[in-house]
Amino acid sequence: MDLIGGRVESNAQAIGAAVGFAERVIAWQLEHGRHDLPWQKSRDPYAIWVAEIMLQQTQVATVIPYYRRFMQRFPDLAALASASGDDVLELWSGLGYYSRARNLQRAALELMRMHRGKFPRTAAAIGELPGVGRSTAGAIAALAFGARHAVLDGNVKRVLCRCFAVDGDPSGGATERALWSLAERLLPRQHVQAYIQGMMDLGATVCMRRRPQCARCPLAAQCIARRLGRVDELPRTRRRVPLPQRDVVMLVLHHRAQVLLERRPASGIWGGLWSLPESVPGEDPRPLCARRFGAHVLDITPLPAVRHGFTHFRLRIEPLRIDVDALDTRVAEPGLAWWPIEEARTAALPAPIRRILERE
C-alpha cells in the first residue's frame, strides 16, 4: 500500500493497519458510535443533505439547534425552494459561512425545477449541486442510499493520517489525493452506512485533534502513529501565521425607536445579510450621515468594541450609536431600511451585529 505524497513507515505496516480496519470501525460504531443525532432518525436525503451542509466547518453541538429550527421551518425541498432568501438567512444567522445557506436554497430551486423535487441518488449527481463537494456528496449518498462512496472530511483525514502514519499536509495536493485513494480502498462491501458514520464519529469523539483518547479507539492496536509515538504530530498542519486585524466603525443610527440596517452585497463576507452602515475609524460620521442617509445627527455615543474572527483575518468593530432627526428619505440609498429595534434584533444578521443591537 504505497501512499504517494503521504509516506508511511513501510508497506508491511500499512498492510497490517488495513487488515480488519473496516470491520473494527463498523463494530465500534454499532456499539459506541453516535445514534441520537437529529438527522439520523430517517434516511431522508433532504434531511441528511441539510445536516451535512451545516456540518461543513462547524461542530455538531453548534449545528443541532440550528438544524432543528431549520427543519421545523423548511421540512422538505418544496418548503425551502419557496422560502424567501431573508427567511433562510434569518434561520442561519450566527452559524457562519453564509454562502452555505444561499447554496442550499439555490440547490433546492434547481432540484424542484430540473428534477421535479426528487433528490439524486448518486454521488456524482449530488456533487453537481451548488455547495456540495466530493466528500459531502459521498456522505449523502452513503448515509441516505447506502451507496459505496468514500468520505474525506477533517475527522476522517485525522483518523487515516494517524492510523497509517501519513506525512504531509492532508489538505494539500499529493497527500490529499493519496488519502482519497486510501479511503476508497478501505471501503467495506457491506454496512457502508455504519462504516462512514463510524469514521466520522471516531474522528469527532475519540481520535480528536487534541488529547485523543487512544485507549478507547478500536484501531489502537493497528495504529502506526501510536506505535511510533507520533500521534501528537499527525496529521501535519501548516504553520499558522498571525492573522491580520481589520478595524471598522459601524453606525447604529437611531430614529424614533428605529434602527437603520444595510443589506450586504450578495457575495463576500456576510453576503446577503442585513448589517450596519460602515465608516472609517477616526472619521467624523456627520457628513456621511447627511450625504448617504439624509440624516441630521443629534448625538453620538461610542459603544463597547466587538471582536469577531474570520478564517483569514480578525475584525474589530467600533460601534457608534448615533441619534438622528430630520430624515430626508429621498437621499437614502437603495439597500437601506429602517427597522423597529425589536424586529431588527431578529433579522438575518451576522452574529457580531446581533450582539451590538442586543446591547442597545
N, C-alpha and C positions, 0 to 999 in steps of 0.2 A: 504494500500500500504506500505509494510514493506521493508525497504532498509537495507539488511544485510551489515554491514561494512560501511554503509553510513547513519547513523541515521538522521531522520527528527524529528521536534519538536513533531508531533503527526500524527497518521494515518488520523485523520479528516482533518488536514491541508493539508496533501499530497493529499488526495482525492479531496479536494476543489481546489487545484492548478492544478489538472489534468483535471477538468471539462472545456470543451471548449478549451483546450490547443492547439490542432492541428488546429482547425478552426481559432483561432486567428492568429496563425503563418501563415497559408495559406493566409488569407485575407490581412495580413500585407505585405507579400511577393509580392502578385499580385499588390499592390498599391505602396509600398515603397521599395521593395527589388531591388537587382541589376539585370538588364536585358540586359545590353550592354557589358558584358564581351565577349571577342572574341570567347571563346569556347561555348557560349550559342546560337550561331547563327544556330546550327544544332543539331540533336540528333545522330550524327555520333559517335559511341562508341570509335573509334580510337582517334578522337579529344578530347573527354572527358577524355579518359584514359591518354593521354599525359598531359593534364591540371592538372588532379588530382595527377599525379606523381610529376609534377613540384611544385604543391602547398603543398606537404609534407614539413613541417618545413620552408616554405617560404611564404612571404606575397604576396598578389595579385598584388600590384603595382610593385613589383620587377619581378614577373613572366611574366607579359603581354608582354613586348618587347622580352623576350627570347622565349615565346610561338609563337609569330608571326613569328619570324625568323625561328624557328624550323619547323613550319608547312609549311612555304613557301619552305623550302629546302626538307622536308620529308612529303609530303601531305597525304601519305597513308602508310599502313603496308608494301607494297612491296618496297616502296622507302626507308623506314627505315631499312628493313631487308637487302637490297642490299648495304647499305652505308658502308663505312669503319669506323672502330672504331674511328680513328682520326677525321673524319668529324663530327661524333656525339659529341665527346668530345669538339671539337672546338666550336660548337654552344652552348654547355653547359658551357663553360669556364666563370667563375665568378658567376655562380648560386650556386655552392657549392654542397656538398653531392653527389659526382660524381658517387657513386655506383648506384644512380637512373638512370643515363644515360646508364650505362653498362647494368643494368637490363632491361631497355626499349628495347634495341636492342636485348638482349637475348630472351626476350618475343616475339618480332616481328619475329625473326627467328623461334622460336618454333611454333608460330601461322601459319606461312607460310608453315612449314614442316608438322605439325601434324593436322592442322585444315583448310588447303587449303586457308589460308588468311581470314577466317571468324572469327569474334570476338565472343567469347562465350557470351551467353545471361544471364546465371545465376550467381549469386554472388559466389556460390560455385566453379564454373569452373573458373571464373575470378580470384578468390582468389588463385588459383594454379599457376598463372603466377609469374615469378620472380619479386620481389619488390612490390607485391600487398598484403596488409594486409586486415584484416576483414573490417575495416572502408572504406578504399579506394575501395574495391570490392563492398561494399554496395552502395557507392556513384555512381559508374559507372553503376551498374545495375539499380539503381533508376532513374538517370538522363538520361541515354541513352534508357532504355527499359520500364521505368515506373514500374519496379519490386518493390514489397513491402519489402524493406530492410532498416534496421536502419543504421545510420551513427553516429560515436562517435569520431570525431576529437577534437582537443583542443577547438575550438569555441563552439561546441555542448556541450562538457563537462561543460564548464563555464556556459552556459545558464541553463542546468539542475541542476548543483550544487547550483546555486543561487535561481532558481525558487522553488526548493524543499528543500532548506537548507541542502544539503548533506554534512556531515562532512567527513573528511578523505581525504587522498591524492588520487585524481582522477586517477592517473597513477599507483596506487598500488593495486594489489591483489583483496581483497574482495570489495573495493569501486568501482573499475572499473567493476567488474562483476555485481555489483548492478546497476551501471549506464547503462550497456548494457541491463539488464532486463527492466529497466525503459524506455529506448529509444525504445525498441521493443514494450512495452505495449502502448506507446503513438502514435505509427504509425497510421495514418488515413487509412480508407479503400479506399478513393479516393484522387485524386490530390496529389499523393505521390511526384511527381517531385517538385511541388511548396512548399510542406512541407519541404523536405530535403534541397532545396535551401534556403528556409526561415530560417531554423535553423542555417545554416552556415552563412547566411547574418546577422542574429541577433547578433551572437557572434562576427562577424568581424566589424560591423559598429555601433552597439548600446550597447550591453552587453559586452563592451570591458574590458580588464584586468584592465586598469587604467582609471579613470574618466568615468565610464559607464553613458550613457545618459538615465536614467530611465524614464524621462518624455516622451521620445519618444517610449518607449517599449510597445508593445501590451500586454505583460504579466505582466505589473507593478502591476495591481490590485490584481493578484493572486500570486505574487512572495513572498514567505515566508521570504527569506533573507531580502528583502526590508522592510517587515512588522516588522521584528525583529531588524532592524538596523545592519545587518551583511553583507551587500553587499561587503564592502571593505575587509572582512576577508575570503570570499569564492570566488572560491574554495581554499581549503587548499593547500599550496605548501610546498615542502620540504625546510628545512632551507639551504640556499645557503652557501657554503663554498668557501673561496678564491681559485681561480684556480691557479694551479702551472704554472710557466713560464719556457719555454724551449728556450735556446739560440742556434743558429746555424749560422755558417758562410756559405754564398753562394758565389760561384766563378763565376764571369761574365767574362769568358775568351773571349778575342777579338783577331782575327787574320784576317787581310785584309778584314775589313767590314763584318766579320762573327762572330757569337757568338756560343759557344758550349752549346748544350742542352742535357739533360739526361732523358731518359724515366723512369718514376717511376714504381715500381712493380705494378702488376695488382690489388693486394689487399692492403688495408691500406690507409693512408692519401694520397689524390690526386692520387689514383690508376689509372694507365694507362696514366696519363698526362705527358707532357714534363715539365721539371723543370731545375734548375741549379744544377751543382755538389755541394756537400756539404763538409765542412771541420769543424774541431773542433775549437772553439774560442781559441785564443792565440797561435795556432799552425802555424808555418811557412808554407805557401802553396806551396813553391817552390818544395820541394821533392815530394809532392803529384802530382803536375802538371807533373813533369818528369816521375814519376812512372806510373800514370794512363793514361795520355794523350800524352806522348811523346813530351811534350811542354817545351821550354826554356823560362823562364819568363824574360821579358824586363822591365816591370814597374808594380807597384801595387799602386792602388789609392782607399782608403776607400770611400764608398758611404753612403748616409744617411740611417740610420736604418729603417726597415719596421716592423710594428707590425700587427699581424693577430690573430683573436680569433677563437678557435675551441670550441666544446661543453665541452671538458674536460680539456683543457689547453690553455694557451696563448703562441703564438710563437713570438719571437723577432729575426728578421733576420738581420745580419750584412753583407751587400754585399761588395765584394771586386772586383773592376774592375782590371783585370789582362791582360795586353797586352803581347802576346806570339809570338814567332817566332820559326823557325826550327822544325816544327811539324814532328813527326815520326808516320804516320798512322798505322804502324804495331803494335805499342804499345797500341793504344787506345782500350778500352774495348768495348764489344757489348752493344748496347743501347745508345751509344753516337753518336751525329751527329752535324756537323757544319751547321748552318743556316745563310743565309743572314739576317742581323739585322732587316730589314723591314719585312721580312717573319716571322721571329721568334716572332715578336710582335703580329702577328695574329694567331699563332699556338694554339693548345689546351693546354693552360697554366692555372695554378691556378692564381687567382686574384692578390695575392701579388707579384708573379713572373712577371706578366704583368706590374705591377706598376714599378717594378725595371727597366725593359727593356725600358719602355716608358720614363723614366727619362734620359736615355742614350743619 
